[in-house]
Amino acid sequence: MSPWIVMATIVGYFALLFVVSWFASRKSDNASFFTGNRQAPWPIVAFATIGAAISGVTFVSVPGMVAAKGYSYLQMVLGFIFGYIAVAYVLIPLFYRRNLISIYGYLEQRFGASTYKSGAWFFFISKMLGASVRFYVVCVVLQSLVFAPLGIPFVFNVIITIALIWLYTKQGGVKTVIWTDTLKSFCLIMSVVLCIVFITRGLGYSFGEMCSAVSAHESCQMFFFDDPKAGTYFWKQFVAGIFMVIATCGLDQDMMQRNLACKNPKESQKSMVVNAVSQFFVIALFLILGTLLVMYAAQVGIEMPEKSDDLFGLVASHPTIPVIVGILFILGLISAAYSAAGSALTALTTSFTVDILKANERKTDQQLSRTRNMVHVAMAAIMGLVIIVFYIISNSDAISAVYTVASYTYGPILGLFTFGMAMKTGVRDRFVPAVCIAAPVICYFVQDWLKTSFNYTMSFELLLLNAAVTFAGLLMLSNGKKQQA
């Protein structure tokens, strides 16, 4: 596929994105940036959140993973549904009741300043690493399709894309993110559906024949109950999916910032439940597409790539595939990636400004705007640097890398909130940061010991162990004084 076609697709999408961003960000202020003035319609938030949960990693990595892992990812997605319901009916009422701008403000109200800072810093590390890994995947694909053929180095690729993301989120914040995520969800779903249609035609199948061929293919295995030691074992994936969503959605400022923009908790709950069910079917479409890609590669003699993340792009850019498939691939990829990175940048700016700098309490509205803008620039620069570092060291499929990072960094956050809501005692606040740092370190050595001693591969249940160690540490720090949970 010509790099100029790819470039034209990107330019066209960004032109539309900036139009939506401009309309959404008119008359914006600090309240619009942080909370969307709590006026977002819940159906829009629900549709926008479908795309928000699907990043460039999902778009590239999920179809590619079917060759090695089948449809095992759906086991985790089933867990996601139960996790979203827990978030909707436990966390959302709590956050609305306390009228929080940043959800980590709960930790200060419940425990104290040190615990609050610990939660905020762990979110900062988690989101920065997670968002950078997700966006790195897109930068790599664009490098191979556009920038490398034009002789442009990877560093310049990252600078351009990060600058564009910074530009369209600069003014409107979460208010802009909700509307641009709506555009993203539409482009994403349309892209994957049309790719399925065109590749099915390329294979010479009718719709019924395609369904039969996919269901009969060896990759179409969803449930894995045979080996409890394997990372794909059902109960490991399902239970981890529940708590992964609670940690990476319910306790993540990025994801919750959209839902807290709804008018009231009931509307936010409706948005989250609709999103939970919709996500299962959207992920299923990606996996079906993955099976079709494997089948098409075998039919036309495309050698399976060493890295599974490369499969979709390899097939989409193959000479036997209509150019429209390549365009749809690029459209879906950039819509997923740029919106996800934009919302992460907004959440990081919000959390750092509110939680770390406390600028909303110490500055006038005009001073707060200046601080927010400076933090926004700094977050963009750090994200670009992390992407470049990950590009140098990466050697695994990106979806696994994202969740492995999340298991280490979101574990302490999950432990903090669980203790806060389940227990009634306070803690010795100044020692909490030590517990939050020790928990991931202990889990790393436990994971290594289980692998070497028992050949047991810890999957995403590592998150639960991490949270449990944090919870145990907080128990030891309990001061015995009862507080409101």
SULVENVEN-V63692 format. One record per residue. N is the residue number from 1. RES is the residue in one letter. BURIAL is b if it has 16 or more other ideal C-beta (glycine too) atoms within 10 Angstrom, else e. Layout:
N:RES:BURIAL, N:RES:BURIAL
This chain:
1:M:b, 2:S:e, 3:P:b, 4:W:e, 5:I:e, 6:V:b, 7:M:b, 8:A:e, 9:T:b, 10:I:b, 11:V:e, 12:G:e, 13:Y:b, 14:F:b, 15:A:e, 16:L:e, 17:L:b, 18:F:e, 19:V:e, 20:V:b, 21:S:b, 22:W:e, 23:F:e, 24:A:b, 25:S:b, 26:R:e, 27:K:e, 28:S:b, 29:D:e, 30:N:b, 31:A:b, 32:S:b, 33:F:b, 34:F:b, 35:T:b, 36:G:b, 37:N:b, 38:R:e, 39:Q:e, 40:A:b, 41:P:e, 42:W:b, 43:P:e, 44:I:b, 45:V:b, 46:A:b, 47:F:b, 48:A:b, 49:T:b, 50:I:b, 51:G:b, 52:A:b, 53:A:b, 54:I:b, 55:S:b, 56:G:b, 57:V:b, 58:T:b, 59:F:b, 60:V:b, 61:S:b, 62:V:b, 63:P:b, 64:G:b, 65:M:b, 66:V:b, 67:A:b, 68:A:e, 69:K:b, 70:G:b, 71:Y:b, 72:S:b, 73:Y:b, 74:L:b, 75:Q:b, 76:M:b, 77:V:b, 78:L:b, 79:G:b, 80:F:b, 81:I:b, 82:F:b, 83:G:b, 84:Y:b, 85:I:b, 86:A:b, 87:V:b, 88:A:b, 89:Y:e, 90:V:e, 91:L:b, 92:I:b, 93:P:e, 94:L:b, 95:F:b, 96:Y:b, 97:R:e, 98:R:e, 99:N:e, 100:L:b, 101:I:b, 102:S:b, 103:I:b, 104:Y:b, 105:G:b, 106:Y:b, 107:L:b, 108:E:b, 109:Q:e, 110:R:b, 111:F:b, 112:G:b, 113:A:e, 114:S:b, 115:T:b, 116:Y:b, 117:K:b, 118:S:b, 119:G:b, 120:A:b, 121:W:b, 122:F:b, 123:F:b, 124:F:b, 125:I:e, 126:S:b, 127:K:b, 128:M:b, 129:L:b, 130:G:b, 131:A:b, 132:S:b, 133:V:b, 134:R:b, 135:F:b, 136:Y:b, 137:V:b, 138:V:b, 139:C:b, 140:V:b, 141:V:b, 142:L:b, 143:Q:b, 144:S:e, 145:L:b, 146:V:b, 147:F:b, 148:A:e, 149:P:e, 150:L:e, 151:G:e, 152:I:e, 153:P:e, 154:F:b, 155:V:e, 156:F:e, 157:N:b, 158:V:b, 159:I:e, 160:I:b, 161:T:b, 162:I:b, 163:A:e, 164:L:b, 165:I:b, 166:W:b, 167:L:e, 168:Y:b, 169:T:b, 170:K:b, 171:Q:b, 172:G:b, 173:G:b, 174:V:b, 175:K:b, 176:T:b, 177:V:b, 178:I:b, 179:W:b, 180:T:b, 181:D:b, 182:T:b, 183:L:b, 184:K:b, 185:S:b, 186:F:e, 187:C:b, 188:L:b, 189:I:b, 190:M:e, 191:S:b, 192:V:b, 193:V:e, 194:L:b, 195:C:b, 196:I:b, 197:V:e, 198:F:b, 199:I:b, 200:T:b, 201:R:e, 202:G:b, 203:L:e, 204:G:e, 205:Y:b, 206:S:e, 207:F:e, 208:G:e, 209:E:e, 210:M:b, 211:C:e, 212:S:e, 213:A:b, 214:V:b, 215:S:e, 216:A:e, 217:H:b, 218:E:e, 219:S:b, 220:C:b, 221:Q:e, 222:M:e, 223:F:b, 224:F:b, 225:F:e, 226:D:e, 227:D:e, 228:P:e, 229:K:e, 230:A:b, 231:G:b, 232:T:b, 233:Y:b, 234:F:b, 235:W:e, 236:K:b, 237:Q:b, 238:F:b, 239:V:b, 240:A:b, 241:G:b, 242:I:b, 243:F:b, 244:M:b, 245:V:b, 246:I:b, 247:A:b, 248:T:b, 249:C:b, 250:G:b, 251:L:b, 252:D:b, 253:Q:b, 254:D:b, 255:M:b, 256:M:b, 257:Q:b, 258:R:b, 259:N:b, 260:L:b, 261:A:b, 262:C:b, 263:K:e, 264:N:e, 265:P:b, 266:K:e, 267:E:b, 268:S:b, 269:Q:b, 270:K:b, 271:S:b, 272:M:b, 273:V:b, 274:V:b, 275:N:b, 276:A:b, 277:V:e, 278:S:b, 279:Q:b, 280:F:e, 281:F:e, 282:V:b, 283:I:b, 284:A:e, 285:L:b, 286:F:b, 287:L:b, 288:I:b, 289:L:b, 290:G:b, 291:T:b, 292:L:b, 293:L:b, 294:V:b, 295:M:b, 296:Y:b, 297:A:b, 298:A:e, 299:Q:e, 300:V:e, 301:G:e, 302:I:b, 303:E:e, 304:M:b, 305:P:b, 306:E:e, 307:K:e, 308:S:b, 309:D:b, 310:D:b, 311:L:b, 312:F:b, 313:G:b, 314:L:b, 315:V:b, 316:A:b, 317:S:b, 318:H:b, 319:P:e, 320:T:e, 321:I:b, 322:P:e, 323:V:e, 324:I:e, 325:V:b, 326:G:b, 327:I:b, 328:L:b, 329:F:b, 330:I:b, 331:L:b, 332:G:b, 333:L:b, 334:I:b, 335:S:b, 336:A:b, 337:A:b, 338:Y:b, 339:S:b, 340:A:b, 341:A:b, 342:G:b, 343:S:b, 344:A:b, 345:L:b, 346:T:b, 347:A:b, 348:L:b, 349:T:b, 350:T:b, 351:S:b, 352:F:b, 353:T:b, 354:V:b, 355:D:b, 356:I:b, 357:L:b, 358:K:e, 359:A:b, 360:N:b, 361:E:e, 362:R:e, 363:K:b, 364:T:e, 365:D:e, 366:Q:e, 367:Q:e, 368:L:b, 369:S:e, 370:R:e, 371:T:b, 372:R:b, 373:N:e, 374:M:e, 375:V:b, 376:H:b, 377:V:e, 378:A:e, 379:M:b, 380:A:b, 381:A:e, 382:I:b, 383:M:b, 384:G:b, 385:L:e, 386:V:b, 387:I:b, 388:I:b, 389:V:e, 390:F:b, 391:Y:b, 392:I:e, 393:I:e, 394:S:b, 395:N:e, 396:S:e, 397:D:b, 398:A:b, 399:I:b, 400:S:b, 401:A:b, 402:V:b, 403:Y:b, 404:T:b, 405:V:b, 406:A:b, 407:S:b, 408:Y:b, 409:T:b, 410:Y:b, 411:G:b, 412:P:b, 413:I:b, 414:L:b, 415:G:b, 416:L:b, 417:F:b, 418:T:b, 419:F:b, 420:G:b, 421:M:e, 422:A:e, 423:M:b, 424:K:e, 425:T:e, 426:G:b, 427:V:b, 428:R:b, 429:D:b, 430:R:e, 431:F:e, 432:V:b, 433:P:b, 434:A:e, 435:V:b, 436:C:b, 437:I:e, 438:A:e, 439:A:b, 440:P:b, 441:V:e, 442:I:e, 443:C:b, 444:Y:e, 445:F:e, 446:V:e, 447:Q:b, 448:D:e, 449:W:e, 450:L:e, 451:K:e, 452:T:e, 453:S:e, 454:F:e, 455:N:e, 456:Y:e, 457:T:e, 458:M:b, 459:S:b, 460:F:b, 461:E:b, 462:L:b, 463:L:b, 464:L:b, 465:L:b, 466:N:b, 467:A:b, 468:A:b, 469:V:b, 470:T:b, 471:F:b, 472:A:e, 473:G:b, 474:L:b, 475:L:e, 476:M:e, 477:L:b, 478:S:e, 479:N:e, 480:G:e, 481:K:e, 482:K:e, 483:Q:e, 484:Q:e, 485:A:e
